[in-house]
């Protein structure tokens, strides 16, 4: 019987790691491996975060002896620093360790001794893309213990009862790295040709700067800001959208794109993180380089003007969601890693 202790951010925290693990929880494998989630970090003030971390570490100390494998999820420098004591303690007690890195090309800017030690000493390192795996192996050497496991698409309930609206959706935190300003600039170039269309920004963060930019470009009536959406409201927003655009400068494997595939939405995005592993421009999604506003504007024009293209890309999105990015497919791979570690 496999028992896995999962160390990650809190269930109450917004972000990609939490979203991925909530999908993991829905799988049969999660139950079969008796997975237990220990949250080490949550949104809030400094004292709140410190108290939460301390409580999590005490809980971890109590639980650790009852588990065979410790699966640690982390991303950027602060996340890796928080998880390192948990990793060292697992190694001290002879537990099998899986470290799961949720980031993309930004690893070149953030790599430090903490990452070095964890990847050298772990029993298995899980990466989100082939490109990230190659980057890690440049730092620590090639090894069979490094595996690529894609983030899964969510399983979506009925969507046929929703009427499509003429909007292109952006989903994610509003900050420079997500490229939301590039989307507004690109849409402004064609907005007057398509007055019945708009862009909808679903996410918290730089909401006022986004609104100010839309006003400055004269397209305020065609830009809608929803703030952070979740649950039924998120479901409705994705069901009614015509497409998703994510102009990110860096990603691991973006949950917004995985969500879009699950809902059968055509996707316009940048070839960052794990996207190049599966993307074929014009065949299963539309691609442009980060910051290339003119090309993004052309891609938006193509998608808005060509219904047949939208329908083609929609079918390709569903194929990806039901294929290698299906939750059962991904969790089978994770389960096989656990079994291999304990042989």
N, C-alpha and C positions, 0 to 999 in steps of 0.2 A: 504494500500500500504506500503510494507516494504522498508526502505531505509537504506543501510548499508555502513558505512565508514570503509574502509579497510586500516589498518596501517601496513606497511611492508617495506622491502628494496626497492630500486629503480628498475624500470624495466630494467635499464641499468647495473645492478649489476649481476655478475655471481654467481651462487649458487643455492641450492635446493629450498629455499623459493621463489625466483624469478621464477624458473621453474614451481613450483606448481601453483603459482598465474597466470602465463600466460596460464596455462591449465584451471584454473577456469574462466578466461575471455572468453574462447571459449564456455562456457556453457550457456544454455538458462536461468538457474537460476540466473546467474550473471546479466543478463538484467532485469529479472523480479523483482529482489530485488534492482535495481538501485544502484548497487555497485560502489563505487568511491575509487580508489586506491591512497593513499597518501604515497609517497616514502620518507623515513626518512634517508636513508643512501645510499651512492654510493661509488664505487671504486675511489681512488685518494689520493691526499695528505691531510694533516691535515686541512689546511685552506679550501680546497675544501669541505671536509666532514663537517666541522663546518658550512660553509655557507649553504650547502644543508640542514642540520638539522634545522638551524634557519628558513630558508625559508619554510620548511615543517611544522614547528610548527605554523608559522603565517597562512599558508593556512588552517591548521587543525582548528585553532581558528575561522576562518571565516566560515568554513563549518559545524562545529560541531552541531550548533543549528538546522540544517535542516535534521539531520539524527536520526534514532531511535536506531540503534545498532552500536557499534564500535567493529570491529573484528581485533584483534592485533596479528600479526604473529611475533614470535621471537625464538631465539635458545639459544646461549651461553651467558655468563655473560655480555659482552659488549652490546649485542643485547637487553637483558632484561633491562639493565640500561638505554639505549636510549629510550625504549618504555615506561618506567614507568611514566614519566611526562604526556604522552598522556593518559595513563590508569587513572591516578589520576584526570585529567581534565574531562574525560568522566564520572567518578563516581560523581564528584562534580556537574555536570549538569544533573545527574539522568539518564544517558543513560545506556541501557543494554550493558554489556561488555562480549565479547567472547575473551578468550586468547587461542592462538594456538601454542603449544610448538613443535618446529621442532628439537628434538634431541633424543638420545637414552640412553644407559646405562651410558654415561658420566655425567648424571645428578647427580650421587652420588658424583662426584668430584667438581661440580660447584654450588650445591645448596646453596643459601644464603637467606638473609632476603627479598630481592626483589622478588624472586620467591615465598617465603612464603606468603607475603602480597598479591601478585597478585592472587594466587590460592585460598586464603581464601576469598578474596573480590569479585572475578569475579562472573558473573551470569552463565557462562559456561566455562569449561576448556576442550579444545580438545587436545587429545594425539594421537600419531601415532601408538601405539601398546598397547596390553593388558599388556605387561610387564612394559611399561613406566607408564601406568595408576596405576598399583599396586605400583610402586615406589613412585609416587606422593601421593597416599593415605597413604603410610607409614609416610609421612611427615606431612600431613594436615588432615588426617582422611578420611574415606570413604564418598562418596557423590554421589547422582544421577546426580549432575550437571557435573560430569566428563564423557566425551564421547570419545570413540575411533573412529576416522575417518581416514581411510587409505589415503595416497596420491594416486592420480589417475594415470593410464597409459595414455600416449598420444594417440590420434587417428592417425593412420598411413595410408598414401595413398598407392598406388600400389607398391608392392615390387617384383613382379614376373619377371620384366624385368631385374633384376640384376643377374649376375653370382656370385655364392658363391666362395670366396677365402679361401685358407687354413690358416686362422689366427684366433687367440683367442684375443678378444678385451678387453682392460681395458679402462674404461671411468670414468674420475674424476680428481680432482686436485692431482697432484703428490706430496704427502708428506707422512711421516712415517705412520701416522694413517690409511691411505688407503691401506697399505700393498703392494704397487707396487714392492718394493724390494723383498718381499717374492715370488711374481709371477715370477720375473726374476730368482731368485735362483731355484725355483721349476722347471721352464721350462728348465733351464740349465742341470738338471739331465737327461732329456729325449731328448734334442734337437738333439743330434747326431743320435738318432734312427728315427727321423722324420725331415730330412733335408728340406723337402718340406713345412714344417709348420713354422709359426712365431707368435710372439705376437706383437700386435699393441697397443701402449699406446696413448690414445687420452685425452690430458689434459695439462694444464700449471702447472708451479711449478718447481719441482726439475728435470728438464730435463737433465742437464749436469750430475748430480750424477747418473741418470738412465742409461745414455749412458756410463759413466765410468764403472759402474757395469757390463754392458753387455760386454764391452771390456775385463774387468778383468776375466770374466767367459768364454771368448772365443766364445760368441754367438752373437757378434755384428751384423753379417749379417742377423740374424733371429729376431732382435728386431728393430721395427720401431717406431719412435716418431713423432706424428703429431702436437703437440701443442694443443691449445684449438680449438675445432671444433664446429660449429653451423650451423643452416640452412640446405641448400642443401648438404653441405659437410658432416655434421653429418649424414644426412639421408643415403647418399651413403655408409658411413663407416659401419653403422649398417646393411644395406641391404646386404653387401658383406661378413660380418663376419660369421664365423661358430658357435661361442659361445661367451659368455661374462664371464669374471672372475673378481670378486671384492673381494679381500682378506682383507676387512676392519676390524679394531679393534673395531670400534664403529660407529653406524649409528642411524638415526631416522627410516626412511624408504627410502632406497637409490634410488634416481631417476635413477641411472644407471641400476639397476635391473628392475625397472618399464619400462624404455625404452626398455630393452632387451625383456621383456615379450611382449610388444606391437609389436616388430618385429619378434616374434616367435623364439628368440634365446635360446638355452639351457644355463642354468646359473650354474656357480660354484661360491659359495660364503660362507661366514661365518654366523653362527647363531647369529647375533647381531641385535639390534633394533627390528623392527617388523617382521623380517624374520621368527623367530620361530612360529609366529602365523599361518603361512600357509605352511611352508617347511616340506617336507617328503623326506629324503635323498634317492636318487635313484629312486624316483617316479616322483617328479615334479622339482627337481633340485639336484645338488650334493653339499654336505656340508663338511666343515672341520673347525677345531677350529683355531682362529686367531693365526698366528705364526707357525702353524704346517706345515712346508715346505715339509716334506716327504709325508704326506697325500695329500697335494695339488698336489704334483708331480704325485702321484698315480691317483688322480682324473683327471688330465690333460691327462695322458696316457689312461685312460678308455675312455674319450670322443673322443680323437683323433683316437683311434683304433676301436671304435665301432660305426659304422654308424647307426645301428638300435637304439642304445641308444640315439644318437643325435636326431633322428627323433621323438622318444618317448617324450623326454624332450621338444622338440620344440612344439609339440602339447599341452603339459601341460602348457607351457608358454602362449600360445594363449588363453587357457581356463581361466587362471588367469586374463589376460588382458581384456577379454570380460565378466568376471563375476564380482566378488566383487571389482575389481580394475578398472572397466569401469568408465569413466568420468561421465556419466549420473547417475550411481548408487551412486557414491560418492557425487555428487552435490545435488542429491535428499535428501541425509542424512543431508547435510549442510543446505539446505532449510528448512527441518523439524525442525532443531534446532532453526533457526531464528523464524519460526512461533510459536514454543512453548514458546519462550522467550516473545513474544508480546501478548500472550493470556491473 
